[in-house]
Amino acid sequence: MTFPTHRPRRLRQSPAVRRLVRETHLVPSQLVLPAFIREGLSEPLPIGSMPGVVQHSLDSLRRAAAEAADAGVGGIMLFGVPSVRDAVGSAADDPDGILNVATRAVVAEVGDALVVQTDLCLDEFTDHGHCGVLRGDVPTPTPHGAGAPRGASGRVGPAVDNDATLVRYGAMAVAQAEAGSHLLGLSGMMDGQVAHVRAELDAAGFTDTILLAYAAKYAGAFYGPFREAVDSQLTGDRRTYQLDPGNGREGVREAVTDVAEGADIVMVKPAMPYLDVLAEVRAAVDVPVWAYQVSGEYAMIEAASAHGWIDRRGAIGEALLGIRRAGADAILSYWATEAAGWLRDGL
Protein backbone atom coordinates (compact mmCIF):
# COMPACT_ATOMS: atom_id res chain seq x y z
CA MET A 1 0.00 0.00 0.00
CA THR A 2 1.26 3.47 -0.90
CA PHE A 3 0.57 6.24 1.56
CA PRO A 4 0.38 9.92 0.58
CA THR A 5 3.53 12.00 0.60
CA HIS A 6 1.65 15.30 0.65
CA ARG A 7 -0.87 15.73 3.44
CA PRO A 8 -2.66 19.09 3.04
CA ARG A 9 -5.01 18.11 5.87
CA ARG A 10 -2.23 18.96 8.34
CA LEU A 11 -3.17 22.60 7.85
CA ARG A 12 -6.85 21.95 8.65
CA GLN A 13 -6.47 19.95 11.86
CA SER A 14 -7.62 22.58 14.38
CA PRO A 15 -9.35 25.96 14.53
CA ALA A 16 -6.07 27.58 15.59
CA VAL A 17 -4.17 26.16 12.61
CA ARG A 18 -6.96 27.08 10.19
CA ARG A 19 -6.97 30.65 11.47
CA LEU A 20 -3.21 30.89 11.14
CA VAL A 21 -3.07 29.78 7.49
CA ARG A 22 -6.30 31.38 6.26
CA GLU A 23 -5.73 33.16 2.95
CA THR A 24 -8.69 35.55 3.00
CA HIS A 25 -9.71 37.71 5.94
CA LEU A 26 -12.70 39.95 6.56
CA VAL A 27 -12.80 42.69 9.18
CA PRO A 28 -15.65 45.03 10.19
CA SER A 29 -14.06 48.08 8.54
CA GLN A 30 -14.44 46.36 5.15
CA LEU A 31 -18.25 46.43 5.48
CA VAL A 32 -20.60 49.24 4.47
CA LEU A 33 -24.22 49.39 5.66
CA PRO A 34 -26.85 50.49 3.10
CA ALA A 35 -29.72 52.35 4.81
CA PHE A 36 -33.03 53.74 3.58
CA ILE A 37 -34.49 56.99 4.90
CA ARG A 38 -38.12 57.76 4.07
CA GLU A 39 -39.55 61.23 4.30
CA GLY A 40 -42.38 61.71 6.77
CA LEU A 41 -41.82 58.67 8.98
CA SER A 42 -41.90 58.99 12.75
CA GLU A 43 -41.07 55.31 13.30
CA PRO A 44 -39.10 52.83 11.18
CA LEU A 45 -41.18 50.90 8.65
CA PRO A 46 -40.30 47.22 8.01
CA ILE A 47 -39.63 46.15 4.41
CA GLY A 48 -41.60 42.98 3.76
CA SER A 49 -39.25 41.36 1.27
CA MET A 50 -36.16 42.14 3.38
CA PRO A 51 -36.76 40.79 6.90
CA GLY A 52 -34.80 42.81 9.43
CA VAL A 53 -34.35 45.83 7.12
CA VAL A 54 -36.47 48.98 7.48
CA GLN A 55 -37.18 52.33 5.94
CA HIS A 56 -35.82 54.62 8.62
CA SER A 57 -37.12 57.73 10.28
CA LEU A 58 -34.48 60.34 11.04
CA ASP A 59 -34.26 59.20 14.65
CA SER A 60 -33.94 55.52 13.82
CA LEU A 61 -31.34 56.31 11.13
CA ARG A 62 -29.22 58.16 13.68
CA ARG A 63 -29.41 55.12 15.97
CA ALA A 64 -28.51 52.72 13.14
CA ALA A 65 -25.52 54.86 12.18
CA ALA A 66 -24.31 54.99 15.79
CA GLU A 67 -24.69 51.20 16.13
CA ALA A 68 -22.73 50.66 12.92
CA ALA A 69 -19.97 52.94 14.14
CA ASP A 70 -19.83 51.19 17.50
CA ALA A 71 -19.55 47.83 15.70
CA GLY A 72 -16.56 49.05 13.69
CA VAL A 73 -18.34 49.10 10.34
CA GLY A 74 -16.47 51.15 7.75
CA GLY A 75 -19.28 53.22 6.27
CA ILE A 76 -22.97 53.81 5.74
CA MET A 77 -24.59 54.36 2.31
CA LEU A 78 -27.78 56.42 2.41
CA PHE A 79 -30.73 56.08 0.02
CA GLY A 80 -33.54 58.64 0.16
CA VAL A 81 -37.25 57.95 -0.36
CA PRO A 82 -39.05 61.27 -0.93
CA SER A 83 -42.73 61.99 -0.41
CA VAL A 84 -43.10 63.79 -3.75
CA ARG A 85 -41.52 62.80 -7.05
CA ASP A 86 -41.47 64.46 -10.44
CA ALA A 87 -40.09 63.83 -13.91
CA VAL A 88 -36.64 65.27 -13.22
CA GLY A 89 -36.21 64.23 -9.58
CA SER A 90 -36.26 67.74 -8.17
CA ALA A 91 -36.05 66.53 -4.57
CA ALA A 92 -32.65 64.99 -5.25
CA ASP A 93 -30.72 68.28 -5.20
CA ASP A 94 -33.08 70.19 -2.89
CA PRO A 95 -31.07 71.11 0.25
CA ASP A 96 -34.22 70.32 2.23
CA GLY A 97 -34.81 67.04 0.40
CA ILE A 98 -34.86 63.94 2.57
CA LEU A 99 -31.50 62.53 1.45
CA ASN A 100 -29.62 65.77 2.08
CA VAL A 101 -31.38 66.31 5.41
CA ALA A 102 -30.51 62.74 6.44
CA THR A 103 -26.90 63.21 5.38
CA ARG A 104 -26.49 66.23 7.64
CA ALA A 105 -28.12 64.31 10.50
CA VAL A 106 -25.86 61.27 10.14
CA VAL A 107 -22.70 63.37 9.80
CA ALA A 108 -23.69 65.21 12.98
CA GLU A 109 -24.32 61.89 14.74
CA VAL A 110 -21.19 59.95 13.82
CA GLY A 111 -18.76 62.54 12.44
CA ASP A 112 -15.75 60.77 10.98
CA ALA A 113 -16.39 57.49 12.82
CA LEU A 114 -18.06 56.27 9.62
CA VAL A 115 -17.51 57.20 6.00
CA VAL A 116 -20.90 58.76 5.29
CA GLN A 117 -21.91 57.92 1.73
CA THR A 118 -24.84 58.91 -0.45
CA ASP A 119 -26.41 57.26 -3.46
CA LEU A 120 -26.19 59.56 -6.46
CA CYS A 121 -28.96 58.45 -8.78
CA LEU A 122 -32.37 59.73 -9.81
CA ASP A 123 -34.41 56.53 -9.68
CA GLU A 124 -35.68 57.09 -6.12
CA PHE A 125 -36.68 60.65 -6.98
CA THR A 126 -38.39 60.38 -10.39
CA ASP A 127 -42.06 59.64 -10.96
CA HIS A 128 -41.11 57.18 -13.73
CA GLY A 129 -38.47 55.33 -11.72
CA HIS A 130 -35.64 55.55 -14.22
CA CYS A 131 -32.10 56.53 -13.26
CA GLY A 132 -32.15 59.60 -15.48
CA VAL A 133 -34.46 62.14 -17.04
CA LEU A 134 -36.46 61.04 -20.03
CA ARG A 135 -35.97 62.68 -23.37
CA GLY A 136 -38.20 65.73 -23.67
CA ASP A 137 -38.43 66.42 -19.93
CA VAL A 138 -35.27 68.54 -19.98
CA PRO A 139 -33.64 70.12 -23.05
CA THR A 140 -30.72 68.03 -24.24
CA PRO A 141 -27.36 69.85 -24.22
CA THR A 142 -25.81 69.69 -27.68
CA PRO A 143 -22.20 68.45 -27.52
CA HIS A 144 -19.57 70.58 -29.25
CA GLY A 145 -19.47 69.78 -32.94
CA ALA A 146 -22.53 67.54 -32.74
CA GLY A 147 -25.45 67.55 -35.08
CA ALA A 148 -28.63 65.61 -34.29
CA PRO A 149 -29.30 65.01 -30.57
CA ARG A 150 -28.40 61.69 -28.99
CA GLY A 151 -31.02 59.03 -29.63
CA ALA A 152 -32.22 60.44 -32.95
CA SER A 153 -31.86 56.99 -34.52
CA GLY A 154 -35.07 55.88 -32.80
CA ARG A 155 -33.56 53.02 -30.79
CA VAL A 156 -36.03 50.86 -28.91
CA GLY A 157 -36.14 51.16 -25.11
CA PRO A 158 -36.76 53.75 -22.41
CA ALA A 159 -35.73 57.15 -23.74
CA VAL A 160 -33.32 58.09 -20.95
CA ASP A 161 -31.38 61.16 -22.03
CA ASN A 162 -27.78 60.49 -21.05
CA ASP A 163 -26.39 64.02 -21.34
CA ALA A 164 -29.35 65.83 -19.79
CA THR A 165 -29.08 63.33 -16.92
CA LEU A 166 -25.44 64.31 -16.38
CA VAL A 167 -26.58 67.87 -15.72
CA ARG A 168 -28.90 66.60 -12.98
CA TYR A 169 -26.15 64.40 -11.53
CA GLY A 170 -23.84 67.38 -11.30
CA ALA A 171 -26.43 69.34 -9.32
CA MET A 172 -27.06 66.34 -7.06
CA ALA A 173 -23.34 65.90 -6.45
CA VAL A 174 -22.84 69.47 -5.30
CA ALA A 175 -25.93 69.31 -3.07
CA GLN A 176 -24.76 66.06 -1.46
CA ALA A 177 -21.26 67.40 -0.90
CA GLU A 178 -22.70 70.55 0.65
CA ALA A 179 -24.75 68.35 2.99
CA GLY A 180 -21.52 66.75 4.19
CA SER A 181 -21.36 63.46 2.28
CA HIS A 182 -17.84 62.07 2.30
CA LEU A 183 -18.36 59.74 -0.67
CA LEU A 184 -20.80 59.84 -3.58
CA GLY A 185 -21.99 56.53 -5.05
CA LEU A 186 -22.58 57.11 -8.77
CA SER A 187 -25.01 54.29 -9.52
CA GLY A 188 -26.90 55.51 -12.59
CA MET A 189 -24.73 53.92 -15.32
CA MET A 190 -24.75 56.99 -17.55
CA ASP A 191 -21.84 57.39 -19.96
CA GLY A 192 -19.41 60.04 -18.75
CA GLN A 193 -20.97 60.41 -15.30
CA VAL A 194 -17.69 60.21 -13.39
CA ALA A 195 -15.92 62.86 -15.46
CA HIS A 196 -18.90 65.22 -15.34
CA VAL A 197 -19.49 64.89 -11.61
CA ARG A 198 -15.79 65.24 -10.82
CA ALA A 199 -15.63 68.45 -12.84
CA GLU A 200 -18.72 69.89 -11.14
CA LEU A 201 -17.44 69.04 -7.66
CA ASP A 202 -14.01 70.49 -8.33
CA ALA A 203 -15.49 73.68 -9.75
CA ALA A 204 -17.57 74.04 -6.57
CA GLY A 205 -14.54 73.54 -4.34
CA PHE A 206 -15.27 69.95 -3.26
CA THR A 207 -11.98 68.50 -4.43
CA ASP A 208 -11.79 66.06 -1.50
CA THR A 209 -15.18 64.42 -2.06
CA ILE A 210 -14.64 60.76 -2.96
CA LEU A 211 -16.27 59.21 -6.03
CA LEU A 212 -17.39 55.60 -6.02
CA ALA A 213 -18.39 54.51 -9.53
CA TYR A 214 -20.86 51.67 -9.85
CA ALA A 215 -18.83 50.67 -12.89
CA ALA A 216 -20.13 47.16 -13.56
CA LYS A 217 -23.79 47.33 -12.56
CA TYR A 218 -25.78 44.58 -14.20
CA ALA A 219 -29.46 44.58 -15.16
CA GLY A 220 -31.24 41.55 -13.78
CA ALA A 221 -33.55 39.87 -11.31
CA PHE A 222 -31.73 40.48 -8.02
CA TYR A 223 -33.01 44.02 -7.35
CA GLY A 224 -36.66 43.21 -6.63
CA PRO A 225 -36.63 43.76 -2.86
CA PHE A 226 -34.67 46.99 -3.27
CA ARG A 227 -37.45 48.37 -5.44
CA GLU A 228 -39.85 47.80 -2.56
CA ALA A 229 -37.37 49.44 -0.20
CA VAL A 230 -37.28 52.67 -2.23
CA ASP A 231 -40.93 52.47 -3.34
CA SER A 232 -39.76 52.45 -6.95
CA GLN A 233 -42.13 53.80 -9.58
CA LEU A 234 -40.39 51.87 -12.37
CA THR A 235 -42.29 50.00 -15.04
CA GLY A 236 -40.25 48.03 -17.54
CA ASP A 237 -36.51 47.63 -17.04
CA ARG A 238 -33.17 49.40 -17.22
CA ARG A 239 -31.49 47.23 -19.83
CA THR A 240 -30.64 50.15 -22.13
CA TYR A 241 -28.17 51.52 -19.59
CA GLN A 242 -27.29 48.78 -17.09
CA LEU A 243 -25.04 45.95 -18.26
CA ASP A 244 -26.21 42.76 -19.97
CA PRO A 245 -25.64 39.80 -17.61
CA GLY A 246 -23.83 37.89 -20.37
CA ASN A 247 -21.08 40.50 -20.77
CA GLY A 248 -18.06 40.10 -18.53
CA ARG A 249 -15.49 41.95 -20.60
CA GLU A 250 -17.81 44.93 -20.90
CA GLY A 251 -17.91 45.21 -17.12
CA VAL A 252 -14.13 45.36 -17.00
CA ARG A 253 -14.10 47.99 -19.76
CA GLU A 254 -16.58 50.14 -17.84
CA ALA A 255 -14.40 49.95 -14.72
CA VAL A 256 -11.24 50.91 -16.62
CA THR A 257 -13.11 53.82 -18.24
CA ASP A 258 -14.40 55.08 -14.89
CA VAL A 259 -10.92 55.00 -13.38
CA ALA A 260 -9.62 57.00 -16.35
CA GLU A 261 -12.39 59.57 -15.73
CA GLY A 262 -11.35 60.03 -12.11
CA ALA A 263 -13.18 57.41 -10.04
CA ASP A 264 -11.50 56.83 -6.69
CA ILE A 265 -13.22 53.46 -6.19
CA VAL A 266 -15.16 51.18 -8.56
CA MET A 267 -18.03 48.82 -7.82
CA VAL A 268 -19.35 45.52 -9.14
CA LYS A 269 -23.07 44.93 -8.53
CA PRO A 270 -24.62 42.43 -7.78
CA ALA A 271 -21.88 40.49 -6.01
CA MET A 272 -22.35 36.73 -5.96
CA PRO A 273 -23.65 36.20 -9.53
CA TYR A 274 -20.72 38.27 -10.85
CA LEU A 275 -17.72 37.06 -8.85
CA ASP A 276 -15.88 36.35 -12.10
CA VAL A 277 -16.31 39.98 -13.17
CA LEU A 278 -15.24 41.12 -9.71
CA ALA A 279 -12.01 39.13 -9.97
CA GLU A 280 -11.29 40.46 -13.46
CA VAL A 281 -11.96 44.06 -12.44
CA ARG A 282 -9.67 43.64 -9.41
CA ALA A 283 -6.89 42.49 -11.76
CA ALA A 284 -7.49 45.31 -14.25
CA VAL A 285 -7.47 48.44 -12.06
CA ASP A 286 -5.25 49.86 -9.33
CA VAL A 287 -7.94 51.57 -7.23
CA PRO A 288 -10.07 49.93 -4.52
CA VAL A 289 -12.77 47.61 -5.85
CA TRP A 290 -16.01 47.17 -3.92
CA ALA A 291 -18.99 44.87 -4.37
CA TYR A 292 -22.64 45.26 -3.43
CA GLN A 293 -24.34 42.23 -1.89
CA VAL A 294 -27.74 43.29 -3.19
CA SER A 295 -31.26 42.93 -1.84
CA GLY A 296 -32.02 39.74 -3.74
CA GLU A 297 -28.93 38.05 -2.33
CA TYR A 298 -30.01 39.13 1.15
CA ALA A 299 -33.61 38.01 0.68
CA MET A 300 -32.65 34.55 -0.60
CA ILE A 301 -30.51 33.72 2.42
CA GLU A 302 -33.06 35.14 4.85
CA ALA A 303 -35.90 33.17 3.22
CA ALA A 304 -33.97 29.90 3.11
CA SER A 305 -32.84 30.24 6.71
CA ALA A 306 -36.39 31.10 7.84
CA HIS A 307 -37.48 27.72 6.44
CA GLY A 308 -34.63 25.96 8.21
CA TRP A 309 -33.02 24.96 4.91
CA ILE A 310 -29.61 26.53 5.59
CA ASP A 311 -27.62 27.77 8.56
CA ARG A 312 -28.17 31.53 8.50
CA ARG A 313 -24.98 32.70 10.17
CA GLY A 314 -22.86 30.20 8.29
CA ALA A 315 -24.36 31.15 4.92
CA ILE A 316 -23.94 34.89 5.55
CA GLY A 317 -20.35 34.46 6.61
CA GLU A 318 -19.50 32.21 3.68
CA ALA A 319 -21.12 34.59 1.19
CA LEU A 320 -19.21 37.59 2.55
CA LEU A 321 -15.93 35.70 2.61
CA GLY A 322 -16.48 34.50 -0.96
CA ILE A 323 -16.96 38.07 -2.15
CA ARG A 324 -13.75 39.11 -0.40
CA ARG A 325 -11.89 36.13 -1.85
CA ALA A 326 -12.95 37.15 -5.37
CA GLY A 327 -11.27 40.51 -4.88
CA ALA A 328 -13.58 42.96 -3.12
CA ASP A 329 -11.77 45.41 -0.87
CA ALA A 330 -15.08 46.32 0.78
CA ILE A 331 -18.63 45.02 0.64
CA LEU A 332 -21.97 46.81 0.88
CA SER A 333 -24.16 44.43 2.88
CA TYR A 334 -27.44 44.74 4.74
CA TRP A 335 -25.87 42.45 7.36
CA ALA A 336 -22.92 44.82 7.91
CA THR A 337 -23.58 45.73 11.55
CA GLU A 338 -24.65 42.23 12.56
CA ALA A 339 -21.74 40.58 10.74
CA ALA A 340 -19.28 43.04 12.29
CA GLY A 341 -20.32 41.76 15.72
CA TRP A 342 -19.71 38.17 14.61
CA LEU A 343 -16.31 39.09 13.21
CA ARG A 344 -15.19 40.39 16.56
CA ASP A 345 -16.13 36.98 17.98
CA GLY A 346 -14.43 35.12 15.14
CA LEU A 347 -16.68 34.65 12.08
Sequence and secondary structure as in RCSB ss.txt:
>XXXX:A:sequence
MTFPTHRPRRLRQSPAVRRLVRETHLVPSQLVLPAFIREGLSEPLPIGSMPGVVQHSLDSLRRAAAEAADAGVGG
IMLFGVPSVRDAVGSAADDPDGILNVATRAVVAEVGDALVVQTDLCLDEFTDHGHCGVLRGDVPTPTPHGAGAPR
GASGRVGPAVDNDATLVRYGAMAVAQAEAGSHLLGLSGMMDGQVAHVRAELDAAGFTDTILLAYAAKYAGAFYGP
FREAVDSQLTGDRRTYQLDPGNGREGVREAVTDVAEGADIVMVKPAMPYLDVLAEVRAAVDVPVWAYQVSGEYAM
IEAASAHGWIDRRGAIGEALLGIRRAGADAILSYWATEAAGWLRDGL
>XXXX:A:secstr
    S  GGGGGSSHHHHHHH S    GGGEEEEEEEETT SS EE TTSTT EEE HHHHHHHHHHHHHHT  E
EEEEEE S  BTT GGGS TTSHHHHHHHHHHHHHTTSSEEEEEE STTTBSS  SS BBTTB     TT  S T
TTT  SS  B HHHHHHHHHHHHHHHHHHT SEEEE S  TTHHHHHHHHHHHTT TT EEEEEEEEB SSTTHH
HHHHTT    S  TTTSB TT HHHHHHHHHHHHHHT SEEEEESSGGGHHHHHHHHHH SS EEEE  HHHHHH
HHHHHHTTSS HHHHHHHHHHHHHHTT SEEE TTHHHHHHHHHH  
